[in-house]
Amino acid sequence: MTTAQILSKAREQKRTVLTEIEAKQILSEAGINCTTTVLATSKEMAVSISEEMGYPVVLKVSSVDITHKSDSGGVKVNLADKKAVEKAYDEIITSCRAYAPGAKIEGVAVQGMAKVGTEIIMGMILDASFGPVVMFGLGGVLVEILNDVSFRIVPIEKADAEDMTSEIQGKKLLQGYRGQDPADVPYLQDMLVKLSEFVNETPGIEEIDMNPVFAYKDGAVVVDARIILSA
């Protein structure tokens, strides 16, 4: 589905939260590299998709009503074979139904297990005073504790993206730290510009959250993504 079709479908269903699969489809169309993620509506389908992708894989609950997938027991990683996928599928569905009894669960999203890189957060928020604002910083589970992020008003140019990546306190992590590969900073800057262009051309978006983005010495990939539409 195209971005226009996904947004139209969500609005027809009176949804403001997109599924992770929908969010990644939209971001991919905008030129932002995301992990391939496919919806499985049964355990057998999850196995078939996993075998086509190649192990190991990650399974995540697909539900617009469950935003904290890890808290709900809705994420299983590094699944190496058919039995692991079958077990993980059952555990995710059971755990999430107990966590949120009223939630609508579409199924389970299957994606390849991405190689770990430097964890980055990118995104966008709709500020009441300034309008759309893009964000860049260190990501992962500690993002709220570190609070090491930079903001710019949309639209941004390459020079703005360069400033954003250089002004965070943890910028040394992007240069390589204690044997870790340096991040491909120009690639990250290009992602920020593409995100800005997409947001500038697509009204009606309240928030975009890409966390984590795994940054490598060559390129980067969005591992998890969320998009919230304006009510």
C-alpha positions in Angstrom: 0.0 0.0 0.0 1.1 3.6 -0.7 1.4 6.3 2.0 -1.9 7.9 0.8 -3.7 4.5 0.9 -2.4 3.7 4.4 -3.4 7.2 5.8 -6.8 7.0 4.1 -7.5 3.6 5.5 -6.6 4.7 9.0 -8.8 7.7 8.8 -11.7 5.7 7.5 -11.3 3.4 10.5 -11.0 6.5 12.7 -7.6 5.4 13.9 -4.9 7.9 15.0 -2.2 5.2 15.7 -0.7 3.3 12.8 0.7 -0.2 13.2 4.4 -0.7 13.1 4.1 -2.4 9.7 2.2 0.6 8.3 4.7 3.0 9.8 7.6 1.2 8.2 5.9 1.1 4.9 5.4 4.8 4.9 8.9 5.6 6.0 10.3 3.2 3.4 8.4 5.0 0.7 9.9 8.2 2.0 13.4 6.7 1.3 14.2 5.8 5.0 15.7 2.3 5.4 13.6 0.1 7.7 13.8 -3.6 8.5 11.4 -5.7 6.4 8.4 -6.4 8.6 5.5 -8.7 7.7 2.2 -9.4 9.5 1.4 -13.0 10.5 -2.1 -13.7 11.5 -1.4 -17.3 12.6 1.4 -19.4 14.0 1.7 -21.3 10.8 2.0 -18.0 8.8 4.7 -16.8 11.3 6.8 -19.9 10.6 6.4 -19.6 6.8 7.4 -15.9 6.8 10.3 -16.6 9.2 11.6 -19.4 6.9 11.3 -17.2 3.9 13.2 -14.3 5.6 15.8 -16.6 7.2 16.6 -17.1 10.8 17.1 -15.6 13.3 13.9 -13.5 13.4 12.1 -11.2 15.8 8.3 -11.4 16.6 6.4 -8.5 17.9 2.7 -8.1 18.7 0.8 -6.1 16.1 -1.8 -4.0 17.9 -2.6 -0.3 17.8 -3.9 -0.7 21.3 -0.6 -1.9 22.8 2.1 0.8 22.5 4.5 -0.7 25.0 5.3 -4.0 23.4 8.0 -5.1 25.7 6.0 -4.3 28.9 3.2 -6.5 27.5 5.4 -9.5 26.8 4.8 -8.8 23.1 8.4 -9.0 21.8 10.5 -12.1 21.3 14.0 -11.8 19.8 16.7 -14.0 18.3 14.3 -16.9 17.3 16.5 -19.4 15.6 14.1 -22.1 14.3 10.5 -23.2 13.7 9.9 -24.4 17.2 11.1 -21.2 18.7 8.8 -19.2 16.4 5.8 -21.3 17.3 6.5 -21.0 21.0 7.1 -17.3 20.8 3.9 -16.7 18.8 1.7 -18.5 21.4 3.5 -16.7 24.3 3.0 -13.3 22.7 -0.7 -13.7 22.1 -1.3 -15.2 25.5 0.7 -12.5 27.3 -0.8 -9.6 25.4 -4.4 -10.8 25.9 -3.7 -10.9 29.6 -2.0 -7.5 29.7 -4.7 -5.7 27.7 -7.9 -7.8 27.6 -9.7 -5.3 25.4 -7.0 -4.8 22.9 -7.5 -5.6 19.2 -4.6 -7.8 18.2 -4.1 -8.1 14.4 -1.5 -10.8 14.8 2.3 -10.8 15.1 4.8 -8.8 13.1 7.8 -10.8 11.9 11.1 -9.2 11.0 14.7 -10.2 10.5 17.0 -9.9 13.4 19.0 -6.8 12.7 22.7 -6.6 13.5 23.1 -4.4 16.6 24.7 -1.0 16.0 24.9 2.4 17.7 21.4 3.0 19.0 19.8 6.3 17.7 16.4 7.9 18.0 14.9 10.0 15.3 11.5 11.4 15.1 9.1 14.3 14.8 6.6 16.0 17.1 4.0 18.6 16.3 4.7 21.6 18.5 1.8 23.9 19.4 3.9 27.0 18.7 6.4 26.0 16.0 4.6 23.2 14.1 6.5 20.1 12.9 9.9 19.6 14.6 12.4 16.9 13.9 14.4 15.2 16.6 17.8 13.4 16.8 19.6 11.8 19.7 20.9 8.7 21.4 18.3 6.0 21.4 17.4 2.6 23.0 15.7 1.9 26.3 17.6 4.6 28.1 16.5 7.5 25.9 14.1 9.0 28.5 16.9 8.9 31.1 19.7 10.3 28.9 17.4 12.9 27.3 20.3 13.6 24.9 18.4 15.0 21.9 18.5 17.8 19.4 15.5 19.6 17.7 15.0 21.6 14.5 11.9 23.2 13.0 10.8 21.6 9.7 11.9 22.0 7.0 15.6 21.4 7.5 18.6 21.3 5.1 21.8 19.3 5.2 23.5 22.0 7.3 20.8 21.7 10.0 21.2 18.0 10.1 24.9 18.3 10.5 24.4 20.7 13.4 21.9 18.2 15.0 24.3 15.3 14.9 27.2 17.4 16.3 25.5 19.1 19.2 24.3 16.1 21.2 26.4 15.4 24.3 27.0 11.8 23.3 28.4 12.6 19.9 31.6 10.7 20.8 29.6 7.5 20.6 29.0 8.3 16.9 32.7 8.5 16.3 33.4 5.0 17.7 34.0 4.3 21.4 36.0 1.5 23.0 36.3 -0.6 19.9 32.8 0.0 18.6 32.5 0.9 15.0 31.9 4.6 14.2 28.4 5.5 12.9 27.8 6.6 9.3 27.0 10.1 10.3 26.4 11.5 6.8 23.9 8.7 6.3 22.1 9.6 9.5 22.0 13.3 8.4 20.5 12.2 5.0 17.8 10.3 6.9 17.0 13.4 8.9 16.6 15.5 5.7 14.4 12.8 4.2 12.3 12.7 7.3 11.9 16.5 7.2 10.9 16.4 3.6 8.3 13.7 4.2 6.8 15.6 7.2 6.8 18.9 5.3 4.9 17.3 2.4 2.5 15.2 4.5 0.1 17.1 6.8 -1.9 15.5 9.5 0.9 13.7 11.4 1.2 14.3 15.1 4.2 12.3 16.0 6.9 10.0 14.5 9.1 7.8 16.7 11.9 5.7 15.2 13.7 4.0 18.1 16.0 2.3 17.9 17.7 3.1 14.7 20.8 1.0 14.4 23.6 3.0 13.0 26.6 1.1 11.3 29.8 2.2 9.8 28.0 1.9 6.5 24.4 3.0 6.6 21.7 2.6 9.2 18.3 0.9 9.6 15.1 1.7 11.5 14.3 -1.3 13.8 11.1 0.0 15.4 8.8 2.8 14.3 5.5 4.4 15.4 3.4 7.1 13.7 0.5 8.9 15.3 -1.9 11.0 13.2 -3.6 14.2 14.3 -7.0 13.6 15.7 
